[in-house]
Amino acid sequence: STTINIDKYIDNFLSILNTKKPTFYDYNRLLYVHINRTTRYIKDGYKTLLLDKIKDKCNIFENIPILYIAAGPSLDENIEWIKENQNKFFIVAIGAIYKKLLDYNICINIIITFDEQEFLNDIQFDDESVSKIGKDTIILASTITNNKILKKLSHKNLFLYEVFSSIYKNNLSVSGFSIGELVLDILIKLNSKNVYLIGLDFSLNQKTGDSHSSDSSSGITKLDLMMEQDREYFNSRESLIKVKGNLLENVFTTPLFFNSIQSAEVILSHKSDNMNFFNLSENGAFIKNTIPLKINELNIKEFTNIPYYCINDDFLIFLNANSLNELSNESILSINNEILFLKNEISNLLNKIKNTKVFTF
């Protein structure tokens, strides 16, 4: 009520309220894209990762550092460094940025895509760009990815991961506010020991106000960092808020990115103590459970060269051994039991409610 030193709390409160809007991701949309597409892709024979088994067995990245590249503005500052040192890492990239990396002749081990919108078929996975993807690159797509995209990709290297909830019995699903933190969830389930983050800024370019790296296939917005704002108007993509920086004291971000920061911190709170996530983004936001590290302080000379094709071959064999292209009998039985429960138990409960006498006073 005093209006003194409350800006941070108001921004946090408004950002959280913004995600609770019923139109943000409504139930019908969730039901259609999740249940409809997931069951369709099972019927079509796509390989679905059994992340429960992968989390128990995977030790491929025990001694192999992973460079996870997202579409934040810090990618532009470090693209030449990535090109120069690409053979020191197993490279994981999100779908919005793989075209930029290929333009710089950077080999990508895994491309991960998540969103279900059809327009990604044109702006991220257009025919020409897909044709440039290396024949050994592994693609991880979600079970809600648009069917037009899946049809373009090589089934040999394509695997789906379940989101929101699992249809395969005992499988682990992944989730996140955006693709940025969702990939963190996947990397944790792959038991990745040392992960280096570039472009996972969750903040704006602190000079230009750009939301993403140039030439990325994301919806890039540009904000005026000098504009004075009040909270009579609050928009998830256009309002400015300040948060703690990764290597700077504070950085400008948006409510949309702020929610991703919170989501990422929840996901990273579940990582094992022996997993290290180093954040190399100089102008990025601070993410709890990551280690801020200046890129010039990374002793890259101590890293050994990684045989790109051999690692991908081994990893592909491992993924094939821990995925299914049809439902197991156990999963079918579990689903039938759930259907039976809905038909019988819920119906009985509703009948009891219907027949309950209501007393008025």
N, C-alpha and C positions, 0 to 999 in steps of 0.2 A: 504493500500500500504506500510505501514511502517513495517508490520508483528509484531507489538508490541501489546500485550494484545488482540489478535483477535481470539485465539484458541476457546473460548466458542462460538463466533458468527459463526465461520466456522463449528463447530460441529452441531450447530442448523440448519444452512443452508443446510448442506449435509444430515442431518437426514430428513428434510422436503422434499428435492428433492428426496430422496430414496423412499418415499411413493408415489411419483407421477409417477413412472415408469408405462408405460401402461401394462406391464406384471405382475404387483403386484397383481391385482385382476381384470382381464379383463371383459369387458361388457358381452361377450358371457357366461362366467362362471356365472356371476351374474344372467343373464337372465334365464339360464337353472336351476340352483339350487334353485333360488328364486321362479320364477313363476311356473315352472314345479312341483317342490315338494310341494309347498304350496297348489296349486290347487288339486294335487293328494291326499294330506292328508285330505283336506276338503271332497273330494269324499269318502275317506275311513272311515270317521266318527270320526276322532281324535278330542278330545276336544281342542278348541283354547281359550286362555284366552282373556277376554275383558278388557284390561288394562285400558281403559278409565273409565269404571265403577268401576274397582278395586281401581284406584287412588282416585275416589270420595268417596268410601264407606269404605275402609279398615281401621279399627282402632284396629286390633288384636295386633299390636306391639307397641301400645301406652306405655305400661308398661312392655314389655318383651324385654330384651336386646338380640341382635342378634350377634352371633360370626360368622363372614364370614371368611372361611378358603380357601386360594388359594395355589398355588403350589410353591411359592417362597422359597428360602433357609431358611428363618427364621422359617418355619414350623418345621424343624428338632430341632431347639433350644427350641421350646416351646411345643413339642408333649406331653411330660409328664404332663405339666401344663394343657393342654387341657383335657387330660384324667382325671386328678384329679378334674377339675372344670366343666366338661361337663354338669352337671345337673343344672348349673347356667345360661345357655344360650339356645336359640333356634339356632341350628347349621345349617348353610348353607355352602355347599362345592361344589367346581367345580368338573366336571367329572374326571379330571386328578389326583385327590388326594383322592377320596373316598375309594379306595382299601387300601391305607396306614392307613386311619382312622379306617376302619373296622378291620385291623390287630391289632390295639391297643384297640379294643373293645370300640370304641367311637361311640355313637349313632348319626346318622345324620338325621336331620329333612327334609332337602331338598337337593337334588343333582341337579345341573344345568349344562347342556351341550349345546354347541353352534355349533361347527365346523361341516362341512358337509362331511369331508373325510371318505372314506370307511374303511381305516386302523384303525380308532378308534374302529371299531367293534371288532377288535382283541386285541388291546393294552389297551383299557379302559373298554370296555363292553364285554369282553369274557364271555362265558357261566358260568364258575365257579364263577367269580366275581359277575356277576349279581345275581346268586343264593344266594349270601350272603347278598344282600341288604335287609334291614328290611322290613317286610310286611307293615309297617306304613310309611315308607319313601316316600315322595312325589318327583316325578321327573319332572323337568321343562326342556323341550327340545325345540329347535328352530324349526321353520317351514322349515329349510333347513337341519336338522339332517338326517343322512343317514337312509334309510328305514329299513335296516337290524338291526339297533340298536333299532328302535321303536318297531319292531316286538317282540323283546325279553322282553320288559318291560310291566309291568302290566298296562292295560288300566284303571284300577280303580284309580290308583295314578298318571297317566301320563297326563300332560297338555303341550300344545304347546304354544309358544309365537311368535308373528310375528316379523320379522326383516326387516330392510331396509325401507319398506313401507307396509301399511296395505291394505288388501283386504276386511276385514270386515269394513263396513262403520263406520267412526268416531273412530275406534279403534286406540290405540297408539302402535307403533312399538318401538323396542329397537335396539340400535346399539352400536358398540364400535370397537376399533382397535383389541381387543382380548377379550376372555372370561372374563379376569380379571376385566376390567372396565365395560363390558356389564352387569355383575351381579350388579354393583353399580347402574346402571340405573334401573334395576328391583327392587332393594331394595328401591330406592327412590319412585318408583311407588306403592310400598306396604306401603308407609307412615311409614317407619321404623324410630323410634325416636332415638334410641341409637344403633349404630353398631360398633363392635370392629373388627379390621382387623388384621389377622395374615396370613403371606405368600403372601400378596399383595405387594411384595417388589419392583418390577420393577427395580431390581438391581441384581448384582452378589453376590455370597458368597464372602465377602471381604477378606477371607483367602485362599479359595481354587479356586476361580474363577468359581465355578459351577453356572449354570444359574437357576437351579430349585432344589427343595427338592429331596433328595435321594429317590429312589423307586417310584417317581411320574411317571405317565404315560404321561409325556410330553417329547418333544425332548430336552434332557439335553445336553448342550454343556459345555465345560470346557475351560476357557481362562487363559492365563498366564498374571497375573496382573502386572508383572515386565517388560513385553516386551515393548520396545520402539516402538512407532508407528508414522508414518507420514500419511499424507492424500492423498498420491498418490494412496493408496488402501483404499477403504471404503466399508465395508460390513455390512449389517443390523444385522447379528448375531455374527460377529467375530471382529469387530472394538470396541475399548474401548473409552468411553467418561466419563467425570466426571460431576456429577450433585450434587446439594444440598442434603444432607442426611436427613432422618427423625429424627434420634436422634444423628447421627454423622455429622461432619461439611460437609464432601463430601463423595460420594461413587462412585465406578465404576459401570457403566452400559453399555448397548449396544444401538445402534440406534433404534433397534426394541423396546426395553423397553422404550426408550425415547419417542417414538411416543405414546406408551400406557399411559405414564405419562400425556402427553398433552391431550389425549383423555379423560382420567379420570378427569382431571381438568375441562374440558368443561362440562362433565356430572354432576359433583358435583356443578358446578356453578348454576345449576337449582334446587338444593335441597332447601327445606324450612329452614328458620332460626332456627326453633326448632328441626331440625334434626342434630344429632351429629355423626360424623364418627371419631372414635378414632383409630389411627394407632399405633399398638403395635410392629411393626417390627423394631428392633433395628438397623439393618444394611440395612434397606430399603431406597428407595429414598423418598424425601419429596414430598407430593402431596398437592397442594393448596386446601383449604377448608376441610382438615382433621386436626385432633388434635393429634400431636405427644404425646405419653404417654408410659412411661416405664412400663413394665408389672408388676414389683414388686411394683409399686406405685398405682396399681389398687386395691382398697379395696374390694376384692372379698368376704369378710365376710359379707358385707352389702347386697349382692345379695341373693335373696330368691331362693329356689329350684323350678324348673319349672316342672310341670307334663307333661312329654314328650308326652305321648299318648293322653292325653286330648287336648293339644294344637293342635296336628296334626289332631285330629278328627274334631275340630272346624274349623281349617283352610281348611281342605279338603271339608267340607260342604260349606264353603264360596267360594272356587274356583269353585266347581260344580255349584253354583248358579250364578256365574259370568263368565261362559264360554259357548260356543256353539259348537255343533258337526255338524252343517250345516249352510249354509249362510241364513241370514234372508232375507225376501222379500225386505227390504230396501236396503240391500247390493247388492242383485241381480239387483234391479232397477238402483242403482248407477253405477254398472259395465256395464250394458246395455247402459246407457247414455254415458259412456266413449267410448264404442265401436262405438256407433252412431256418436259421435263427430269425432272419427278417420276416419270413413267411409265418412262422409259428409264434415265437415269443413276443415279437412286437405286436402282432395281430391280437394275441391274447391280452396283452396289456391295454391295448386300445379298447377292446371289448369290455374289460373290467372298468375302465374309466367311463365308458359310455353308459354302463349299467349302474354306476355308482349313484346312489340317491343324494341329491343336494338338499341340505336343510337350510331353510331360511328362517330368520328370526325377526 
